[in-house]
Structures are given as structure tokens and as C-alpha cells.
Amino acid sequence: NSLIPLEAEEETNTNTDTNTQTEIPKTTKPTVDLFVMSHCPYGTQAEKGIIPALELLGDNIDFNLRFVYYAMHPSAGEVEEQVAQYCIQKEQGDKLIPYLKCFLEEGDGESCLTEVKIDKTKLNKCISATDKEFQISENKDDKTKWLSGNYPLFNIDKQLNEMYNIGGSPTLVINGVQVSSARSPAAYLDSICQAFSDGSVPEECGEPLSTASYSAGFGYTAGTSTTAQC
């Protein structure tokens, strides 16, 4: 039985910017995990939408970029790109958001490494170690291991994928709970700010951000709020 990609999923709510109410556990410093595939058009849409909220909230939250346990776009270089992003976050974390903002424009990772001054020697060492640790190349090269025969496994966040029952890109998890959020900066800010415990809500939560979503895919054009996934 083959896995059916969700790319053709119906858009359930194209013109409103409301969030589905999920009871989010409250903490003084919420943990925000966004699971994506680096070349999934809806994953990139979500990243473009959430970055203004992440920049606004800064150290008030603990943000982690996570990856879905299989890659649907291996021919586009998705597997290699995700290992690079993982290593940037792990070892040069202050460069992650600037790098993503650049990468999300055109999907040109190589020029973005230069633009945001990533230490490439350090990066390549991490990529090599990560490849061995998680059998990244091995899983990509051995098509007998591919999910449904179509998609290479990507095991970096495998345990978290299982814990949170991650099924596609993007999936937002706040304080350990899957949250359905519209994909505009304002909607993401609202979703995250619901996770602060009483008395610890930062004033940034009151800042106005755009209620418009970006388009799916690369580039910063306006788009529609969508529930579609890869």
C-alpha cells in the first residue's frame, strides 16, 4: 500500500486567517518545533510565515527547525539541504534565521552560505559526521529502504516524528502538542503566544504582524492561507 502525498489536499479555508483551537500547555518559555521538508512548497510557505514571529519573540521562546522523517523532493537536493540546515542550527545557530530568509527567496543554498558568512569548514565537518550518524547517504542510495518505494528516509528527527505522530510538511508542535495554525505571521504569533503561562506573556505578543500569508514555494509573493501539506 503506497503512501499518498498530501500535495493535492483540498484547501479547507482559503480566505480566513483563524487558528483551530487546540489546548496548548502553557510554559514561561514555550518550545516551538516546526517540522518541514526543505523543498516542500507548503513547508517553505510556513517558514516564511513563522520567521517574523520568531524574530519578534527572540529569546522568549525555544525554536527548533525539525525535519519530517522522509524526503519527497530528493532530486531537488532536499536531503543534502536538510543536513546543511540541521548543522547550521546545531553549530552556528545565530545564522539559521538569516540563512533561511535567504534560502527561501530562490532555494539557492550555496550562495546563501556565502551571503550569511557560514563557516563552511565547520559546516562540512558537521555534515560528514551527521551523514554517518543518521545513515543519510546510505538511506538515499538504497532505494529498497525508501518509504513506499518513493521517498528516502531522513532519520535526524525520527524519534520526535514518532513521538508527535508527524505525517507531513509543515507540522507545528508547540510545547509538545500539534497545533493547527494559519500560515500568516500574525497567525503564527497568536498560536505561539497562547503557549505562555499567565504573567509571562511578553509585550511582543501584542505587536501587529501581517495577516497575509506568503505564497507556497520559494519567493516572497503574497499567497493564500492554505492547509495543504507535502
PASEBA-1860 file (N, C-alpha, C; in nm, 3 decimals):
! residues 230
1> NSLIPLEA> 0.086/-0.120/0.000/0.000/0.000/0.000/0.088/0.123/0.000 ~ 0.073/0.206/-0.098/0.165/0.319/-0.111/0.111/0.442/-0.038 ~ 0.204/0.517/0.015/0.168/0.641/0.084/0.119/0.742/-0.018 ~ 0.014/0.810/0.015/-0.041/0.911/-0.078/0.004/1.049/-0.031 ~ 0.086/1.117/-0.111/0.128/1.253/-0.072/0.006/1.344/-0.058 ~ 0.020/1.441/0.030/-0.094/1.528/0.059/-0.094/1.655/-0.024 ~ -0.011/1.657/-0.129/0.002/1.781/-0.206/-0.131/1.825/-0.267 ~ -0.218/1.730/-0.296/-0.343/1.766/-0.363/-0.458/1.787/-0.265
9> EEETNTNT> -0.424/1.793/-0.137/-0.528/1.810/-0.036/-0.610/1.937/-0.061 ~ -0.737/1.925/-0.039/-0.825/2.041/-0.059/-0.792/2.153/0.038 ~ -0.800/2.272/-0.009/-0.787/2.385/0.083/-0.921/2.402/0.153 ~ -0.917/2.392/0.285/-1.045/2.394/0.355/-1.091/2.536/0.387 ~ -0.995/2.628/0.391/-1.032/2.761/0.437/-0.940/2.862/0.372 ~ -0.974/2.908/0.254/-0.877/2.985/0.178/-0.873/3.134/0.212 ~ -0.976/3.187/0.273/-0.976/3.333/0.286/-0.988/3.382/0.429 ~ -0.980/3.293/0.528/-0.982/3.342/0.665/-0.847/3.312/0.727
17> DTNTQTEI> -0.820/3.384/0.834/-0.688/3.373/0.895/-0.704/3.337/1.042 ~ -0.786/3.237/1.069/-0.812/3.198/1.207/-0.736/3.069/1.239 ~ -0.712/3.047/1.367/-0.643/2.928/1.412/-0.741/2.829/1.473 ~ -0.720/2.702/1.444/-0.801/2.599/1.507/-0.762/2.592/1.653 ~ -0.861/2.589/1.740/-0.830/2.592/1.883/-0.782/2.455/1.931 ~ -0.658/2.451/1.975/-0.602/2.334/2.039/-0.557/2.379/2.176 ~ -0.583/2.300/2.277/-0.541/2.338/2.412/-0.390/2.318/2.422 ~ -0.316/2.428/2.423/-0.170/2.422/2.427/-0.124/2.433/2.572
25> PKTTKPTV> -0.042/2.340/2.619/0.013/2.352/2.755/0.090/2.483/2.767 ~ 0.079/2.547/2.880/0.141/2.679/2.897/0.271/2.669/2.978 ~ 0.372/2.741/2.931/0.501/2.745/2.999/0.554/2.889/2.995 ~ 0.657/2.916/3.076/0.714/3.051/3.077/0.799/3.076/2.953 ~ 0.855/2.967/2.895/0.933/2.979/2.772/0.891/2.866/2.677 ~ 0.792/2.892/2.592/0.739/2.787/2.505/0.845/2.728/2.411 ~ 0.833/2.598/2.387/0.915/2.530/2.288/0.834/2.518/2.159 ~ 0.891/2.566/2.050/0.822/2.568/1.921/0.903/2.485/1.822
33> DLFVMSHC> 0.844/2.376/1.773/0.909/2.289/1.676/0.830/2.292/1.546 ~ 0.896/2.332/1.438/0.830/2.332/1.307/0.894/2.222/1.222 ~ 0.815/2.121/1.187/0.861/2.010/1.104/0.832/2.041/0.957 ~ 0.937/2.035/0.875/0.921/2.066/0.733/1.003/1.969/0.648 ~ 0.983/1.979/0.516/1.078/1.930/0.417/1.129/2.057/0.348 ~ 1.258/2.066/0.329/1.316/2.195/0.285/1.267/2.242/0.150 ~ 1.221/2.149/0.064/1.175/2.188/-0.069/1.023/2.166/-0.087 ~ 0.954/2.140/0.021/0.807/2.129/0.014/0.749/2.269/0.003
41> PYGTQAEK> 0.669/2.298/-0.100/0.617/2.435/-0.116/0.536/2.484/0.003 ~ 0.469/2.392/0.072/0.389/2.434/0.188/0.476/2.448/0.312 ~ 0.587/2.372/0.316/0.684/2.389/0.423/0.754/2.523/0.413 ~ 0.793/2.561/0.291/0.857/2.692/0.273/0.757/2.804/0.301 ~ 0.631/2.783/0.267/0.528/2.882/0.297/0.518/2.903/0.448 ~ 0.521/2.793/0.522/0.512/2.801/0.668/0.635/2.871/0.726 ~ 0.752/2.839/0.675/0.875/2.902/0.726/0.871/3.053/0.704 ~ 0.832/3.094/0.583/0.823/3.239/0.555/0.724/3.305/0.649
49> GIIPALEL> 0.617/3.236/0.681/0.516/3.293/0.769/0.559/3.303/0.914 ~ 0.634/3.202/0.960/0.667/3.198/1.104/0.788/3.283/1.139 ~ 0.877/3.307/1.042/1.002/3.378/1.073/0.978/3.517/1.136 ~ 0.884/3.600/1.086/0.863/3.729/1.154/0.823/3.713/1.301 ~ 0.746/3.608/1.332/0.707/3.583/1.472/0.829/3.539/1.554 ~ 0.915/3.457/1.494/1.036/3.412/1.564/1.129/3.529/1.591 ~ 1.145/3.617/1.492/1.233/3.733/1.509/1.178/3.827/1.617 ~ 1.047/3.842/1.621/0.984/3.930/1.720/1.000/3.874/1.861
57> LGDNIDFN> 0.978/3.744/1.877/0.980/3.684/2.011/1.121/3.653/2.060 ~ 1.214/3.632/1.969/1.354/3.614/2.007/1.375/3.508/2.115 ~ 1.445/3.548/2.222/1.481/3.454/2.328/1.365/3.422/2.422 ~ 1.248/3.477/2.395/1.132/3.444/2.478/1.083/3.301/2.452 ~ 1.127/3.242/2.339/1.086/3.106/2.305/1.208/3.022/2.269 ~ 1.188/2.891/2.269/1.291/2.798/2.225/1.243/2.738/2.093 ~ 1.299/2.789/1.982/1.255/2.742/1.850/1.351/2.638/1.794 ~ 1.294/2.534/1.735/1.374/2.431/1.667/1.315/2.402/1.530
65> LRFVYYAM> 1.400/2.412/1.428/1.361/2.366/1.295/1.380/2.215/1.292 ~ 1.275/2.142/1.259/1.278/1.996/1.257/1.246/1.947/1.115 ~ 1.277/1.819/1.092/1.254/1.764/0.958/1.168/1.639/0.963 ~ 1.077/1.630/0.865/0.991/1.513/0.850/1.081/1.392/0.820 ~ 1.037/1.273/0.859/1.123/1.153/0.855/1.143/1.093/0.716 ~ 1.088/1.156/0.614/1.115/1.113/0.476/1.123/1.237/0.389 ~ 1.193/1.226/0.276/1.212/1.340/0.187/1.139/1.315/0.056 ~ 1.049/1.405/0.019/0.969/1.387/-0.102/1.033/1.451/-0.225
73> HPSAGEVE> 1.141/1.527/-0.205/1.199/1.602/-0.317/1.350/1.577/-0.327 ~ 1.391/1.448/-0.327/1.534/1.418/-0.327/1.606/1.467/-0.453 ~ 1.537/1.469/-0.566/1.603/1.512/-0.690/1.632/1.662/-0.689 ~ 1.567/1.736/-0.600/1.591/1.881/-0.589/1.704/1.911/-0.491 ~ 1.763/1.806/-0.433/1.870/1.828/-0.336/1.820/1.844/-0.194 ~ 1.697/1.798/-0.169/1.635/1.818/-0.037/1.714/1.751/0.075 ~ 1.758/1.628/0.052/1.829/1.555/0.157/1.954/1.631/0.201 ~ 2.034/1.673/0.104/2.158/1.744/0.135/2.131/1.880/0.200
81> EQVAQYCI> 2.028/1.949/0.151/1.993/2.080/0.207/1.952/2.068/0.353 ~ 1.875/1.965/0.384/1.827/1.948/0.521/1.941/1.917/0.617 ~ 2.039/1.839/0.573/2.155/1.813/0.658/2.230/1.943/0.684 ~ 2.245/2.025/0.581/2.312/2.154/0.597/2.237/2.243/0.696 ~ 2.105/2.251/0.683/2.027/2.334/0.774/2.035/2.283/0.917 ~ 2.032/2.151/0.933/2.046/2.089/1.065/2.178/2.132/1.129 ~ 2.287/2.126/1.050/2.419/2.159/1.102/2.433/2.308/1.132 ~ 2.375/2.392/1.048/2.378/2.537/1.076/2.309/2.564/1.208
89> QKEQGDKL> 2.193/2.504/1.229/2.119/2.524/1.353/2.198/2.472/1.473 ~ 2.262/2.358/1.455/2.332/2.293/1.566/2.458/2.368/1.608 ~ 2.534/2.417/1.512/2.666/2.471/1.544/2.683/2.621/1.518 ~ 2.597/2.678/1.433/2.605/2.822/1.403/2.464/2.880/1.412 ~ 2.401/2.852/1.526/2.258/2.877/1.543/2.212/3.019/1.517 ~ 2.299/3.117/1.546/2.259/3.256/1.525/2.248/3.289/1.376 ~ 2.300/3.200/1.291/2.293/3.223/1.145/2.172/3.153/1.081 ~ 2.099/3.072/1.159/1.991/2.992/1.098/1.884/3.078/1.033
97> IPYLKCFL> 1.828/3.173/1.107/1.719/3.254/1.052/1.766/3.339/0.934 ~ 1.882/3.407/0.943/1.931/3.480/0.826/1.951/3.387/0.705 ~ 2.002/3.267/0.730/2.022/3.172/0.620/1.888/3.132/0.559 ~ 1.792/3.098/0.643/1.660/3.058/0.592/1.595/3.169/0.512 ~ 1.604/3.293/0.561/1.543/3.406/0.490/1.601/3.417/0.350 ~ 1.731/3.393/0.337/1.796/3.395/0.206/1.754/3.275/0.122 ~ 1.759/3.155/0.181/1.728/3.032/0.109/1.584/3.032/0.056 ~ 1.493/3.089/0.133/1.352/3.088/0.096/1.320/3.180/-0.021
105> EEGDGESC> 1.415/3.266/-0.059/1.393/3.352/-0.175/1.397/3.272/-0.305 ~ 1.503/3.194/-0.323/1.520/3.124/-0.451/1.562/2.978/-0.437 ~ 1.582/2.932/-0.313/1.625/2.795/-0.293/1.771/2.771/-0.329 ~ 1.851/2.878/-0.328/1.991/2.867/-0.365/2.077/2.862/-0.240 ~ 2.091/2.743/-0.183/2.163/2.728/-0.057/2.308/2.769/-0.066 ~ 2.374/2.734/-0.175/2.517/2.758/-0.186/2.550/2.908/-0.176 ~ 2.476/2.991/-0.248/2.505/3.134/-0.242/2.466/3.192/-0.105 ~ 2.366/3.132/-0.041/2.325/3.182/0.091/2.428/3.151/0.198
113> LTEVKIDK> 2.500/3.039/0.185/2.608/3.008/0.279/2.711/3.120/0.278 ~ 2.741/3.169/0.158/2.837/3.278/0.143/2.779/3.409/0.195 ~ 2.653/3.435/0.157/2.589/3.563/0.192/2.583/3.585/0.343 ~ 2.550/3.480/0.418/2.535/3.498/0.563/2.661/3.455/0.639 ~ 2.770/3.431/0.562/2.902/3.404/0.620/2.903/3.280/0.710 ~ 2.848/3.171/0.658/2.855/3.043/0.729/3.000/2.993/0.723 ~ 3.051/2.942/0.834/3.184/2.880/0.837/3.173/2.745/0.766 ~ 3.218/2.740/0.641/3.197/2.620/0.558/3.283/2.502/0.602
121> TKLNKCIS> 3.401/2.528/0.657/3.485/2.418/0.708/3.415/2.348/0.823 ~ 3.364/2.428/0.913/3.289/2.375/1.028/3.163/2.302/0.980 ~ 3.094/2.362/0.883/2.972/2.304/0.830/2.998/2.169/0.765 ~ 3.100/2.161/0.682/3.129/2.036/0.611/3.168/1.924/0.706 ~ 3.239/1.959/0.813/3.276/1.860/0.914/3.150/1.805/0.982 ~ 3.057/1.893/1.014/2.931/1.852/1.077/2.848/1.767/0.981 ~ 2.841/1.808/0.854/2.764/1.734/0.754/2.816/1.590/0.743 ~ 2.947/1.575/0.740/3.008/1.443/0.730/2.974/1.356/0.851
129> ATDKEFQI> 2.986/1.414/0.971/2.956/1.340/1.093/2.807/1.304/1.102 ~ 2.722/1.399/1.063/2.577/1.377/1.068/2.535/1.269/0.969 ~ 2.597/1.270/0.852/2.569/1.171/0.749/2.594/1.029/0.803 ~ 2.705/1.014/0.872/2.739/0.883/0.929/2.643/0.846/1.042 ~ 2.618/0.942/1.131/2.536/0.915/1.249/2.394/0.870/1.212 ~ 2.337/0.933/1.112/2.197/0.905/1.078/2.178/0.828/0.947 ~ 2.291/0.776/0.891/2.286/0.699/0.767/2.211/0.773/0.655 ~ 2.240/0.902/0.641/2.168/0.985/0.545/2.194/0.939/0.401
137> SENKDDKT> 2.320/0.936/0.359/2.353/0.895/0.222/2.315/0.750/0.197 ~ 2.340/0.667/0.299/2.308/0.524/0.287/2.160/0.504/0.257 ~ 2.074/0.575/0.329/1.930/0.564/0.307/1.888/0.622/0.172 ~ 1.958/0.726/0.128/1.922/0.786/-0.001/1.963/0.694/-0.117 ~ 2.079/0.631/-0.102/2.132/0.549/-0.211/2.065/0.413/-0.223 ~ 2.011/0.362/-0.112/1.950/0.229/-0.113/1.798/0.241/-0.130 ~ 1.753/0.232/-0.255/1.610/0.254/-0.282/1.521/0.145/-0.224 ~ 1.579/0.033/-0.183/1.497/-0.072/-0.121/1.447/-0.026/0.016
145> KWLSGNYP> 1.512/0.075/0.073/1.472/0.127/0.204/1.373/0.243/0.194 ~ 1.349/0.291/0.074/1.266/0.411/0.060/1.122/0.386/0.105 ~ 1.063/0.486/0.164/0.924/0.478/0.209/0.832/0.458/0.089 ~ 0.756/0.352/0.091/0.665/0.320/-0.019/0.737/0.309/-0.154 ~ 0.868/0.290/-0.149/0.945/0.279/-0.272/0.970/0.412/-0.342 ~ 0.921/0.523/-0.281/0.927/0.654/-0.346/1.015/0.758/-0.278 ~ 1.027/0.748/-0.146/1.089/0.858/-0.072/1.198/0.808/0.022 ~ 1.321/0.864/0.014/1.426/0.823/0.107/1.392/0.862/0.250
153> LFNIDKQL> 1.429/0.775/0.342/1.409/0.804/0.483/1.509/0.909/0.529 ~ 1.465/0.993/0.621/1.550/1.100/0.673/1.537/1.097/0.825 ~ 1.638/1.040/0.891/1.621/0.997/1.030/1.665/1.096/1.138 ~ 1.707/1.216/1.100/1.760/1.309/1.201/1.662/1.331/1.317 ~ 1.536/1.354/1.287/1.436/1.377/1.393/1.337/1.261/1.402 ~ 1.385/1.141/1.374/1.296/1.023/1.367/1.218/1.002/1.496 ~ 1.286/1.010/1.610/1.217/0.985/1.737/1.107/1.087/1.764 ~ 1.136/1.214/1.731/1.034/1.318/1.751/0.918/1.300/1.654
161> NEMYNIGG> 0.947/1.256/1.531/0.840/1.227/1.435/0.745/1.123/1.492 ~ 0.803/1.021/1.553/0.720/0.914/1.612/0.645/0.965/1.734 ~ 0.712/1.042/1.817/0.651/1.093/1.940/0.530/1.181/1.911 ~ 0.545/1.268/1.809/0.439/1.364/1.779/0.349/1.320/1.664 ~ 0.373/1.199/1.612/0.291/1.146/1.503/0.291/1.240/1.383 ~ 0.412/1.278/1.339/0.426/1.372/1.227/0.393/1.300/1.097 ~ 0.303/1.359/1.019/0.261/1.297/0.895/0.298/1.373/0.769 ~ 0.340/1.498/0.783/0.368/1.576/0.662/0.431/1.710/0.695
169> SPTLVING> 0.462/1.783/0.588/0.526/1.915/0.598/0.430/2.023/0.548 ~ 0.405/2.127/0.628/0.459/2.155/0.760/0.371/2.098/0.871 ~ 0.432/2.071/0.987/0.358/2.039/1.108/0.417/2.121/1.221 ~ 0.331/2.194/1.291/0.373/2.280/1.401/0.344/2.211/1.534 ~ 0.445/2.206/1.620/0.429/2.148/1.754/0.472/2.254/1.855 ~ 0.383/2.288/1.946/0.415/2.387/2.050/0.397/2.321/2.186 ~ 0.502/2.326/2.267/0.500/2.261/2.400/0.451/2.118/2.392 ~ 0.494/2.048/2.288/0.465/1.905/2.277/0.330/1.869/2.220
177> VQVSSARS> 0.256/1.967/2.169/0.122/1.942/2.113/0.115/1.992/1.969 ~ 0.062/1.910/1.878/0.041/1.955/1.740/-0.062/2.067/1.738 ~ -0.030/2.173/1.668/-0.118/2.290/1.662/-0.149/2.323/1.516 ~ -0.277/2.343/1.486/-0.317/2.388/1.352/-0.319/2.540/1.351 ~ -0.236/2.597/1.269/-0.229/2.743/1.261/-0.239/2.785/1.116 ~ -0.309/2.898/1.092/-0.300/2.959/0.960/-0.155/3.003/0.941 ~ -0.114/3.032/0.818/0.028/3.048/0.788/0.075/3.192/0.770 ~ 0.001/3.285/0.825/0.048/3.425/0.821/0.132/3.452/0.945
185> PAAYLDSI> 0.218/3.554/0.940/0.296/3.591/1.058/0.208/3.618/1.182 ~ 0.095/3.687/1.162/0.007/3.717/1.274/-0.052/3.590/1.335 ~ -0.089/3.496/1.250/-0.148/3.371/1.300/-0.047/3.289/1.378 ~ 0.077/3.283/1.327/0.180/3.209/1.399/0.212/3.276/1.534 ~ 0.219/3.409/1.534/0.244/3.479/1.659/0.134/3.448/1.760 ~ 0.010/3.449/1.715/-0.104/3.420/1.802/-0.095/3.278/1.857 ~ -0.062/3.181/1.771/-0.052/3.042/1.815/0.055/3.025/1.922 ~ 0.171/3.086/1.898/0.282/3.072/1.994/0.250/3.144/2.124
193> CQAFSDGS> 0.189/3.262/2.114/0.162/3.341/2.234/0.058/3.277/2.325 ~ -0.023/3.187/2.270/-0.118/3.113/2.353/-0.047/3.016/2.447 ~ 0.083/2.991/2.421/0.156/2.891/2.499/0.231/2.950/2.618 ~ 0.225/3.082/2.636/0.290/3.142/2.753/0.200/3.129/2.875 ~ 0.259/3.096/2.989/0.179/3.088/3.111/0.140/3.229/3.157 ~ 0.035/3.236/3.235/-0.016/3.365/3.282/0.096/3.442/3.353 ~ 0.108/3.569/3.320/0.209/3.651/3.384/0.343/3.651/3.311 ~ 0.357/3.562/3.213/0.486/3.557/3.142/0.472/3.591/2.994
201> VPEECGEP> 0.353/3.639/2.955/0.332/3.675/2.814/0.412/3.801/2.782 ~ 0.505/3.793/2.689/0.587/3.912/2.658/0.507/4.017/2.582 ~ 0.549/4.141/2.595/0.475/4.250/2.529/0.477/4.235/2.378 ~ 0.577/4.163/2.326/0.584/4.141/2.181/0.460/4.071/2.127 ~ 0.392/3.998/2.213/0.271/3.927/2.169/0.161/4.023/2.125 ~ 0.174/4.148/2.164/0.075/4.248/2.124/0.111/4.324/1.998 ~ 0.226/4.292/1.941/0.271/4.362/1.820/0.190/4.317/1.699 ~ 0.153/4.411/1.611/0.079/4.373/1.490/0.174/4.318/1.383
209> LSTASYSA> 0.145/4.198/1.336/0.219/4.141/1.223/0.121/4.121/1.107 ~ 0.173/4.095/0.991/0.088/4.080/0.872/-0.007/3.962/0.886 ~ -0.131/3.984/0.844/-0.230/3.876/0.845/-0.237/3.806/0.709 ~ -0.150/3.847/0.618/-0.146/3.784/0.485/-0.045/3.671/0.485 ~ -0.079/3.561/0.418/0.015/3.450/0.403/0.102/3.472/0.279 ~ 0.220/3.413/0.281/0.304/3.413/0.162/0.260/3.300/0.070 ~ 0.305/3.308/-0.054/0.273/3.202/-0.149/0.348/3.074/-0.112 ~ 0.296/2.960/-0.157/0.368/2.834/-0.142/0.489/2.836/-0.234
217> GFGYTAGT> 0.595/2.765/-0.193/0.716/2.761/-0.276/0.814/2.870/-0.239 ~ 0.912/2.892/-0.325/1.015/2.993/-0.298/0.968/3.131/-0.345 ~ 1.024/3.234/-0.282/0.987/3.371/-0.317/0.889/3.430/-0.218 ~ 0.895/3.561/-0.205/0.815/3.629/-0.103/0.693/3.702/-0.160 ~ 0.623/3.638/-0.252/0.500/3.698/-0.302/0.384/3.660/-0.211 ~ 0.277/3.737/-0.218/0.159/3.709/-0.136/0.089/3.585/-0.189 ~ 0.027/3.514/-0.098/-0.045/3.393/-0.139/-0.171/3.377/-0.058 ~ -0.226/3.257/-0.058/-0.347/3.230/0.020/-0.312/3.143/0.140
225> STTAQC> -0.386/3.162/0.246/-0.371/3.075/0.361/-0.421/2.937/0.320 ~ -0.341/2.833/0.346/-0.380/2.700/0.298/-0.349/2.595/0.402 ~ -0.422/2.487/0.398/-0.398/2.378/0.493/-0.324/2.264/0.425 ~ -0.287/2.280/0.298/-0.222/2.170/0.224/-0.085/2.138/0.281 ~ -0.046/2.012/0.267/0.085/1.964/0.313/0.153/1.885/0.202 ~ 0.284/1.859/0.223/0.354/1.759/0.142/0.351/1.628/0.221
END
